[in-house]
Amino acid sequence: MGRVTARKSITRFLEGRRSTRWDNVVVEEPLEIRINGKPLAVTMRTPGADFELAQGFLLTEGAIADRSDIVAIRYCGNLDDEGRNTYNVLDVELAPGVELPAAGIERNFYTTSSCGVCGKASLDAIRLRTRHLPESDPIVVPANTVVGLPDALRAAQKVFETTGGLHAAGLFTADEGVLVVREDVGRHNAVDKLIGWAVERDRIPLRGSILMVSGRASFELVQKAVMAGIPILAAVSAPSSLAIELASDTGLTLIGFLRNSTMNVYAGADRIS
């Protein structure tokens, strides 16, 4: 497995003084995902939890419905100049009868440059593609539980402590507290890793759960939550207009600017008591 952090020499300026020191930085490397031996997508990610990342990506893109759609996942023998496995290519073998996804699935599958004129089509497409619409989830969470999520997420960000360069996503429930936290240079990767964790444990749909993210609530992250059946998405920063529309259309509770003891609820406020 590749390294999560690396040490780099830097020049630091502090109060007019110049010094040379070592700094820990997060590693970013490409991961190629193949399906039955054929390349499907490449994402830049922080190494670690790659099998979860692949499964979460495939589920949120509608390529699989659950873990039973996968026979095996394995790293391919992609070697560097010194003959060592880079662990940057993996292959997912689908179960017999599972339809192969369309070639060229990419990160911004719906959010293309033309999305400004096809936003409604995008919303309708996701409603049709997901098997786990959150609108029927009866979960209600006390507001004082929600406002404690950012601190709980921050406390679990182990790599962020040494690098300061990672996004984080966490899954919570009112009863169990923190289920799992994942970090990555890409906020979408962190969420895919969480959802892949749930796929491996047959916890899809993620009813009764809360997804907390360290950045903003983009359309893409709302899409992923909806595809996994997550009823509540909370973010420390702002949502986009299309993210709010998708949340409202699918029955997702969307929370933004969750900081200290305040938050803005942009959709589904009836789930917060």
KARA-V557266 format. One record per pair of residues at least 24 apart in sequence whose C-alpha atoms are under 10 Angstrom apart, sorted by the first residue. I is the first residue (numbers start at 1). J is the second residue. D is the distance in whole Angstrom. If there is no record, write none. Layout:
BEGIN
i=I j=J d=D
i=I j=J d=D
END
This chain:
BEGIN
i=1 j=47 d=7
i=1 j=48 d=7
i=1 j=49 d=10
i=1 j=50 d=9
i=1 j=75 d=10
i=1 j=85 d=9
i=1 j=86 d=8
i=1 j=87 d=6
i=1 j=88 d=9
i=2 j=27 d=9
i=2 j=28 d=10
i=2 j=29 d=9
i=2 j=46 d=9
i=2 j=47 d=6
i=2 j=48 d=7
i=2 j=85 d=9
i=2 j=86 d=7
i=2 j=87 d=7
i=2 j=88 d=8
i=3 j=27 d=7
i=3 j=28 d=9
i=3 j=29 d=10
i=3 j=46 d=8
i=3 j=47 d=7
i=3 j=48 d=8
i=4 j=28 d=8
i=4 j=29 d=10
i=4 j=45 d=10
i=4 j=46 d=6
i=4 j=47 d=6
i=4 j=48 d=7
i=4 j=159 d=8
i=4 j=184 d=9
i=5 j=46 d=9
i=5 j=47 d=9
i=5 j=159 d=8
i=5 j=160 d=10
i=5 j=162 d=9
i=5 j=163 d=8
i=6 j=163 d=9
i=7 j=163 d=10
i=23 j=162 d=9
i=23 j=163 d=8
i=24 j=159 d=10
i=24 j=161 d=10
i=24 j=162 d=6
i=24 j=163 d=5
i=24 j=164 d=9
i=24 j=165 d=10
i=25 j=159 d=9
i=25 j=160 d=9
i=25 j=162 d=8
i=25 j=163 d=5
i=25 j=164 d=8
i=25 j=165 d=7
i=25 j=166 d=10
i=26 j=159 d=8
i=26 j=160 d=8
i=26 j=162 d=9
i=26 j=163 d=6
i=26 j=164 d=8
i=26 j=165 d=6
i=26 j=166 d=7
i=26 j=184 d=9
i=26 j=185 d=8
i=27 j=163 d=10
i=27 j=165 d=9
i=27 j=166 d=10
i=27 j=184 d=9
i=27 j=185 d=8
i=28 j=184 d=9
i=28 j=185 d=7
i=28 j=186 d=9
i=29 j=86 d=10
i=29 j=87 d=10
i=29 j=88 d=7
i=29 j=185 d=10
i=30 j=86 d=10
i=30 j=87 d=10
i=30 j=88 d=6
i=30 j=89 d=8
i=31 j=86 d=10
i=31 j=87 d=8
i=31 j=88 d=5
i=31 j=89 d=6
i=31 j=90 d=8
i=32 j=75 d=10
i=32 j=76 d=10
i=32 j=87 d=10
i=32 j=88 d=6
i=32 j=89 d=5
i=32 j=90 d=6
i=32 j=91 d=8
i=33 j=57 d=10
i=33 j=58 d=10
i=33 j=75 d=10
i=33 j=76 d=10
i=33 j=88 d=9
i=33 j=89 d=6
i=33 j=90 d=5
i=33 j=91 d=6
i=33 j=92 d=7
i=34 j=73 d=10
i=34 j=74 d=10
i=34 j=75 d=10
i=34 j=76 d=9
i=34 j=89 d=8
i=34 j=90 d=6
i=34 j=91 d=4
i=34 j=92 d=6
i=34 j=93 d=9
i=35 j=73 d=9
i=35 j=90 d=9
i=35 j=91 d=6
i=35 j=92 d=5
i=35 j=93 d=6
i=35 j=94 d=7
i=35 j=100 d=8
i=35 j=101 d=8
i=35 j=103 d=10
i=36 j=72 d=10
i=36 j=73 d=10
i=36 j=91 d=6
i=36 j=92 d=6
i=36 j=93 d=5
i=36 j=94 d=7
i=36 j=95 d=10
i=36 j=100 d=9
i=37 j=76 d=9
i=37 j=90 d=9
i=37 j=91 d=6
i=37 j=92 d=8
i=37 j=93 d=8
i=38 j=91 d=8
i=38 j=92 d=9
i=38 j=103 d=9
i=39 j=89 d=9
i=39 j=90 d=9
i=39 j=91 d=8
i=39 j=103 d=8
i=39 j=104 d=8
i=40 j=91 d=10
i=40 j=101 d=8
i=40 j=102 d=8
i=40 j=103 d=6
i=40 j=104 d=6
i=40 j=105 d=6
i=40 j=106 d=8
i=41 j=103 d=8
i=41 j=104 d=6
i=41 j=105 d=6
i=41 j=106 d=6
i=41 j=107 d=8
i=42 j=88 d=10
i=42 j=89 d=9
i=42 j=104 d=10
i=42 j=105 d=9
i=42 j=106 d=8
i=42 j=107 d=9
i=43 j=88 d=10
i=43 j=106 d=8
i=43 j=107 d=8
i=43 j=186 d=9
i=43 j=188 d=10
i=43 j=189 d=8
i=44 j=88 d=10
i=44 j=184 d=9
i=44 j=185 d=8
i=44 j=186 d=7
i=44 j=189 d=9
i=45 j=88 d=10
i=45 j=183 d=10
i=45 j=184 d=6
i=45 j=185 d=6
i=45 j=186 d=6
i=45 j=187 d=10
i=45 j=188 d=10
i=45 j=189 d=7
i=45 j=190 d=9
i=46 j=166 d=9
i=46 j=183 d=8
i=46 j=184 d=5
i=46 j=185 d=6
i=46 j=186 d=8
i=46 j=189 d=8
i=46 j=190 d=9
i=47 j=87 d=8
i=47 j=88 d=8
i=47 j=183 d=10
i=47 j=184 d=8
i=47 j=185 d=10
i=48 j=87 d=10
i=48 j=182 d=9
i=48 j=183 d=9
i=48 j=184 d=9
i=48 j=193 d=9
i=49 j=182 d=8
i=49 j=183 d=10
i=49 j=184 d=10
i=49 j=189 d=10
i=49 j=190 d=10
i=49 j=192 d=10
i=49 j=193 d=7
i=49 j=194 d=9
i=49 j=196 d=9
i=49 j=197 d=9
i=50 j=74 d=10
i=50 j=75 d=9
i=50 j=87 d=9
i=50 j=88 d=9
i=50 j=89 d=10
i=50 j=90 d=8
i=50 j=189 d=10
i=50 j=192 d=10
i=50 j=193 d=8
i=50 j=196 d=9
i=51 j=75 d=9
i=51 j=90 d=8
i=51 j=91 d=9
i=51 j=92 d=9
i=51 j=193 d=8
i=51 j=196 d=7
i=51 j=197 d=9
i=51 j=200 d=9
i=52 j=189 d=10
i=52 j=190 d=10
i=52 j=191 d=10
i=52 j=192 d=7
i=52 j=193 d=5
i=52 j=194 d=7
i=52 j=195 d=7
i=52 j=196 d=4
i=52 j=197 d=5
i=52 j=198 d=8
i=52 j=199 d=8
i=52 j=200 d=7
i=53 j=188 d=10
i=53 j=189 d=6
i=53 j=190 d=8
i=53 j=191 d=8
i=53 j=192 d=5
i=53 j=193 d=4
i=53 j=194 d=8
i=53 j=195 d=8
i=53 j=196 d=6
i=53 j=197 d=8
i=54 j=90 d=8
i=54 j=91 d=9
i=54 j=92 d=8
i=54 j=189 d=9
i=54 j=192 d=8
i=54 j=193 d=8
i=54 j=195 d=10
i=54 j=196 d=7
i=55 j=92 d=9
i=55 j=192 d=8
i=55 j=193 d=8
i=55 j=194 d=10
i=55 j=195 d=8
i=55 j=196 d=5
i=55 j=197 d=8
i=55 j=198 d=9
i=55 j=199 d=7
i=55 j=200 d=8
i=56 j=188 d=10
i=56 j=189 d=9
i=56 j=190 d=10
i=56 j=191 d=8
i=56 j=192 d=4
i=56 j=193 d=6
i=56 j=194 d=7
i=56 j=195 d=5
i=56 j=196 d=4
i=56 j=197 d=8
i=56 j=198 d=8
i=56 j=199 d=7
i=56 j=200 d=9
i=56 j=224 d=9
i=56 j=227 d=10
i=56 j=228 d=9
i=57 j=105 d=10
i=57 j=106 d=10
i=57 j=107 d=9
i=57 j=188 d=9
i=57 j=189 d=8
i=57 j=191 d=9
i=57 j=192 d=5
i=57 j=193 d=8
i=57 j=195 d=8
i=57 j=196 d=8
i=57 j=224 d=9
i=58 j=92 d=10
i=58 j=101 d=9
i=58 j=105 d=9
i=58 j=192 d=9
i=58 j=195 d=10
i=58 j=196 d=9
i=59 j=130 d=9
i=59 j=192 d=9
i=59 j=195 d=8
i=59 j=196 d=8
i=59 j=199 d=8
i=59 j=204 d=10
i=59 j=224 d=9
i=59 j=227 d=7
i=59 j=228 d=7
i=60 j=126 d=10
i=60 j=129 d=10
i=60 j=130 d=8
i=60 j=191 d=10
i=60 j=192 d=8
i=60 j=195 d=8
i=60 j=196 d=9
i=60 j=220 d=10
i=60 j=221 d=10
i=60 j=223 d=8
i=60 j=224 d=5
i=60 j=225 d=8
i=60 j=226 d=8
i=60 j=227 d=5
i=60 j=228 d=7
i=61 j=101 d=9
i=61 j=105 d=8
i=61 j=106 d=9
i=61 j=107 d=9
i=61 j=109 d=8
i=61 j=110 d=10
i=61 j=126 d=9
i=61 j=129 d=9
i=61 j=130 d=9
i=61 j=223 d=9
i=61 j=224 d=8
i=61 j=227 d=8
i=62 j=101 d=8
i=62 j=126 d=9
i=62 j=129 d=7
i=62 j=130 d=7
i=62 j=131 d=9
i=62 j=224 d=10
i=62 j=227 d=8
i=62 j=228 d=10
i=63 j=94 d=10
i=63 j=98 d=9
i=63 j=99 d=8
i=63 j=100 d=7
i=63 j=101 d=5
i=63 j=102 d=9
i=63 j=105 d=10
i=63 j=129 d=10
i=64 j=94 d=9
i=64 j=95 d=10
i=64 j=98 d=8
i=64 j=99 d=9
i=64 j=100 d=9
i=64 j=101 d=9
i=64 j=199 d=10
i=65 j=98 d=10
i=65 j=130 d=9
i=65 j=131 d=8
i=65 j=132 d=10
i=65 j=199 d=9
i=65 j=204 d=8
i=65 j=205 d=10
i=65 j=227 d=9
i=65 j=228 d=9
i=66 j=196 d=10
i=66 j=198 d=9
i=66 j=199 d=6
i=66 j=200 d=8
i=66 j=201 d=10
i=66 j=202 d=7
i=66 j=203 d=9
i=66 j=204 d=7
i=66 j=205 d=9
i=66 j=228 d=10
i=67 j=94 d=10
i=67 j=95 d=10
i=67 j=196 d=9
i=67 j=198 d=9
i=67 j=199 d=6
i=67 j=200 d=6
i=67 j=201 d=8
i=67 j=202 d=7
i=67 j=203 d=10
i=67 j=204 d=9
i=68 j=94 d=9
i=68 j=95 d=7
i=68 j=98 d=10
i=68 j=199 d=9
i=68 j=200 d=9
i=68 j=202 d=9
i=69 j=93 d=9
i=69 j=94 d=6
i=69 j=95 d=5
i=69 j=96 d=8
i=69 j=97 d=9
i=69 j=98 d=6
i=69 j=99 d=10
i=70 j=94 d=4
i=70 j=95 d=5
i=70 j=96 d=9
i=70 j=98 d=9
i=71 j=95 d=5
i=71 j=96 d=9
i=107 j=188 d=8
i=107 j=189 d=10
i=107 j=220 d=9
i=108 j=219 d=10
i=108 j=220 d=7
i=109 j=220 d=9
i=110 j=219 d=9
i=110 j=220 d=8
i=110 j=223 d=9
i=111 j=219 d=8
i=111 j=220 d=8
i=111 j=242 d=10
i=115 j=242 d=10
i=116 j=242 d=9
i=119 j=242 d=7
i=119 j=245 d=9
i=119 j=246 d=9
i=120 j=242 d=9
i=120 j=245 d=9
i=120 j=246 d=9
i=122 j=223 d=10
i=122 j=242 d=10
i=122 j=246 d=9
i=123 j=219 d=10
i=123 j=223 d=9
i=123 j=242 d=9
i=123 j=243 d=10
i=123 j=245 d=8
i=123 j=246 d=6
i=123 j=247 d=9
i=123 j=249 d=8
i=123 j=250 d=9
i=124 j=246 d=9
i=124 j=249 d=9
i=124 j=250 d=10
i=126 j=223 d=7
i=126 j=224 d=10
i=126 j=226 d=8
i=126 j=227 d=8
i=126 j=246 d=9
i=126 j=249 d=10
i=126 j=250 d=9
i=127 j=223 d=9
i=127 j=226 d=8
i=127 j=227 d=9
i=127 j=246 d=9
i=127 j=249 d=8
i=127 j=250 d=7
i=129 j=226 d=10
i=129 j=227 d=8
i=130 j=223 d=9
i=130 j=224 d=10
i=130 j=226 d=7
i=130 j=227 d=5
i=130 j=228 d=8
i=130 j=229 d=8
i=130 j=250 d=10
i=131 j=205 d=9
i=131 j=226 d=9
i=131 j=227 d=7
i=131 j=228 d=8
i=131 j=229 d=8
i=132 j=204 d=8
i=132 j=205 d=6
i=132 j=206 d=9
i=132 j=207 d=9
i=132 j=225 d=10
i=132 j=226 d=7
i=132 j=227 d=6
i=132 j=228 d=6
i=132 j=229 d=5
i=132 j=230 d=8
i=132 j=231 d=10
i=132 j=250 d=10
i=133 j=205 d=9
i=133 j=207 d=10
i=133 j=225 d=9
i=133 j=226 d=6
i=133 j=227 d=7
i=133 j=228 d=8
i=133 j=229 d=6
i=133 j=230 d=8
i=133 j=231 d=8
i=133 j=249 d=10
i=133 j=250 d=6
i=133 j=251 d=7
i=133 j=252 d=8
i=134 j=205 d=9
i=134 j=206 d=9
i=134 j=207 d=8
i=134 j=208 d=9
i=134 j=225 d=9
i=134 j=226 d=6
i=134 j=227 d=9
i=134 j=228 d=9
i=134 j=229 d=5
i=134 j=230 d=6
i=134 j=231 d=5
i=134 j=232 d=8
i=134 j=247 d=9
i=134 j=250 d=7
i=134 j=251 d=6
i=134 j=252 d=6
i=134 j=253 d=9
i=135 j=226 d=9
i=135 j=229 d=9
i=135 j=230 d=10
i=135 j=231 d=7
i=135 j=247 d=9
i=135 j=248 d=9
i=135 j=249 d=9
i=135 j=250 d=6
i=135 j=251 d=4
i=135 j=252 d=6
i=135 j=253 d=9
i=135 j=268 d=9
i=136 j=207 d=9
i=136 j=229 d=10
i=136 j=231 d=9
i=136 j=250 d=9
i=136 j=251 d=8
i=136 j=252 d=10
i=137 j=206 d=10
i=137 j=207 d=6
i=137 j=208 d=7
i=137 j=209 d=10
i=137 j=229 d=9
i=137 j=230 d=9
i=137 j=231 d=6
i=137 j=232 d=10
i=137 j=251 d=9
i=137 j=252 d=9
i=137 j=271 d=9
i=138 j=207 d=9
i=138 j=208 d=8
i=138 j=231 d=9
i=138 j=270 d=10
i=138 j=271 d=8
i=139 j=173 d=10
i=139 j=174 d=9
i=139 j=207 d=8
i=139 j=208 d=5
i=139 j=209 d=8
i=139 j=210 d=10
i=139 j=231 d=8
i=139 j=232 d=9
i=139 j=270 d=10
i=139 j=271 d=6
i=139 j=272 d=9
i=140 j=174 d=9
i=140 j=208 d=8
i=140 j=231 d=10
i=140 j=232 d=10
i=140 j=269 d=10
i=140 j=270 d=8
i=140 j=271 d=4
i=140 j=272 d=6
i=140 j=273 d=7
i=141 j=173 d=9
i=141 j=174 d=7
i=141 j=208 d=9
i=141 j=209 d=10
i=141 j=210 d=9
i=141 j=232 d=9
i=141 j=270 d=9
i=141 j=271 d=6
i=141 j=272 d=5
i=141 j=273 d=6
i=142 j=174 d=9
i=142 j=271 d=8
i=142 j=272 d=6
i=142 j=273 d=5
i=143 j=261 d=9
i=143 j=262 d=9
i=143 j=263 d=9
i=143 j=271 d=9
i=143 j=272 d=6
i=143 j=273 d=6
i=144 j=261 d=8
i=144 j=262 d=10
i=144 j=272 d=9
i=144 j=273 d=9
i=145 j=173 d=10
i=145 j=174 d=7
i=145 j=177 d=9
i=145 j=272 d=9
i=145 j=273 d=10
i=146 j=172 d=10
i=146 j=174 d=9
i=146 j=210 d=9
i=146 j=212 d=9
i=146 j=234 d=8
i=146 j=255 d=9
i=146 j=258 d=8
i=146 j=261 d=9
i=146 j=262 d=10
i=146 j=263 d=9
i=146 j=272 d=8
i=146 j=273 d=10
i=147 j=234 d=10
i=147 j=258 d=7
i=147 j=259 d=7
i=147 j=260 d=7
i=147 j=261 d=5
i=147 j=262 d=7
i=147 j=263 d=8
i=148 j=258 d=9
i=148 j=259 d=9
i=148 j=260 d=8
i=148 j=261 d=8
i=149 j=177 d=9
i=149 j=178 d=9
i=149 j=210 d=9
i=149 j=211 d=10
i=149 j=212 d=7
i=149 j=213 d=10
i=149 j=234 d=9
i=149 j=235 d=10
i=149 j=236 d=10
i=149 j=258 d=9
i=149 j=259 d=9
i=149 j=260 d=10
i=150 j=212 d=7
i=150 j=213 d=8
i=150 j=214 d=8
i=150 j=234 d=9
i=150 j=235 d=8
i=150 j=236 d=7
i=150 j=258 d=7
i=150 j=259 d=7
i=150 j=260 d=8
i=151 j=259 d=9
i=151 j=260 d=9
i=152 j=177 d=9
i=152 j=178 d=8
i=152 j=181 d=10
i=152 j=212 d=10
i=153 j=178 d=8
i=153 j=180 d=10
i=153 j=181 d=7
i=153 j=182 d=10
i=153 j=212 d=8
i=153 j=213 d=8
i=153 j=214 d=8
i=154 j=181 d=10
i=154 j=214 d=8
i=156 j=180 d=9
i=156 j=181 d=7
i=156 j=182 d=9
i=156 j=183 d=9
i=157 j=181 d=8
i=157 j=182 d=8
i=157 j=183 d=7
i=158 j=182 d=10
i=158 j=183 d=9
i=159 j=183 d=7
i=159 j=184 d=9
i=160 j=184 d=9
i=166 j=190 d=9
i=166 j=214 d=9
i=167 j=191 d=10
i=167 j=213 d=8
i=167 j=214 d=6
i=167 j=215 d=7
i=168 j=212 d=8
i=168 j=213 d=6
i=168 j=214 d=5
i=168 j=215 d=8
i=169 j=193 d=9
i=169 j=194 d=7
i=169 j=211 d=7
i=169 j=212 d=6
i=169 j=213 d=4
i=169 j=214 d=6
i=169 j=215 d=9
i=169 j=234 d=10
i=169 j=235 d=9
i=170 j=194 d=7
i=170 j=210 d=8
i=170 j=211 d=6
i=170 j=212 d=5
i=170 j=213 d=7
i=170 j=214 d=9
i=170 j=234 d=10
i=171 j=195 d=9
i=171 j=198 d=10
i=171 j=206 d=9
i=171 j=209 d=7
i=171 j=210 d=6
i=171 j=211 d=5
i=171 j=212 d=6
i=171 j=213 d=9
i=171 j=230 d=9
i=171 j=233 d=10
i=172 j=208 d=9
i=172 j=209 d=6
i=172 j=210 d=5
i=172 j=211 d=7
i=172 j=212 d=8
i=172 j=232 d=10
i=173 j=206 d=10
i=173 j=207 d=9
i=173 j=208 d=6
i=173 j=209 d=5
i=173 j=210 d=6
i=173 j=211 d=9
i=174 j=208 d=8
i=174 j=209 d=8
i=174 j=210 d=8
i=175 j=208 d=9
i=175 j=209 d=10
i=176 j=209 d=10
i=177 j=209 d=10
i=177 j=210 d=10
i=178 j=209 d=10
i=178 j=210 d=10
i=179 j=209 d=9
i=179 j=210 d=10
i=181 j=211 d=10
i=181 j=212 d=9
i=181 j=213 d=10
i=182 j=213 d=10
i=183 j=213 d=10
i=183 j=214 d=10
i=187 j=213 d=8
i=187 j=214 d=8
i=187 j=215 d=7
i=187 j=216 d=9
i=187 j=217 d=10
i=187 j=218 d=10
i=187 j=220 d=10
i=187 j=221 d=8
i=188 j=213 d=10
i=188 j=218 d=9
i=188 j=220 d=8
i=188 j=221 d=7
i=188 j=224 d=8
i=189 j=221 d=10
i=191 j=221 d=7
i=191 j=224 d=8
i=191 j=225 d=8
i=192 j=221 d=9
i=192 j=224 d=8
i=192 j=225 d=10
i=192 j=228 d=10
i=195 j=224 d=8
i=195 j=225 d=9
i=195 j=227 d=10
i=195 j=228 d=7
i=195 j=229 d=10
i=195 j=230 d=10
i=196 j=228 d=10
i=198 j=228 d=9
i=199 j=228 d=9
i=203 j=228 d=9
i=203 j=229 d=10
i=204 j=228 d=6
i=204 j=229 d=7
i=204 j=230 d=9
i=205 j=229 d=5
i=205 j=230 d=7
i=205 j=231 d=10
i=206 j=230 d=5
i=206 j=231 d=8
i=207 j=231 d=7
i=207 j=232 d=9
i=208 j=232 d=8
i=209 j=233 d=9
i=210 j=234 d=7
i=210 j=253 d=9
i=211 j=235 d=8
i=211 j=254 d=10
i=212 j=236 d=8
i=212 j=255 d=9
i=212 j=258 d=9
i=213 j=237 d=9
i=213 j=256 d=10
i=213 j=258 d=10
i=214 j=258 d=10
i=215 j=239 d=9
i=215 j=256 d=10
i=215 j=257 d=10
i=216 j=240 d=8
i=216 j=256 d=8
i=216 j=257 d=8
i=217 j=241 d=10
i=217 j=243 d=7
i=217 j=244 d=9
i=217 j=254 d=8
i=217 j=255 d=8
i=217 j=256 d=7
i=217 j=257 d=10
i=218 j=242 d=8
i=218 j=243 d=6
i=218 j=244 d=9
i=219 j=243 d=4
i=219 j=244 d=8
i=219 j=245 d=9
i=219 j=246 d=7
i=219 j=247 d=9
i=220 j=246 d=10
i=222 j=246 d=7
i=222 j=247 d=7
i=222 j=250 d=10
i=222 j=252 d=8
i=222 j=253 d=10
i=222 j=254 d=8
i=223 j=247 d=8
i=223 j=250 d=10
i=223 j=252 d=10
i=225 j=252 d=8
i=226 j=250 d=7
i=226 j=251 d=9
i=226 j=252 d=7
i=231 j=268 d=9
i=231 j=271 d=9
i=232 j=267 d=10
i=232 j=268 d=8
i=232 j=269 d=10
i=232 j=271 d=8
i=232 j=272 d=10
i=233 j=267 d=10
i=234 j=258 d=7
i=234 j=263 d=9
i=234 j=264 d=10
i=234 j=265 d=9
i=235 j=259 d=9
i=235 j=263 d=9
i=235 j=264 d=10
i=236 j=260 d=10
i=236 j=263 d=8
i=236 j=264 d=10
i=237 j=263 d=10
i=237 j=264 d=10
i=238 j=264 d=9
i=238 j=266 d=10
i=239 j=264 d=10
i=239 j=266 d=8
i=241 j=266 d=10
i=243 j=267 d=10
END
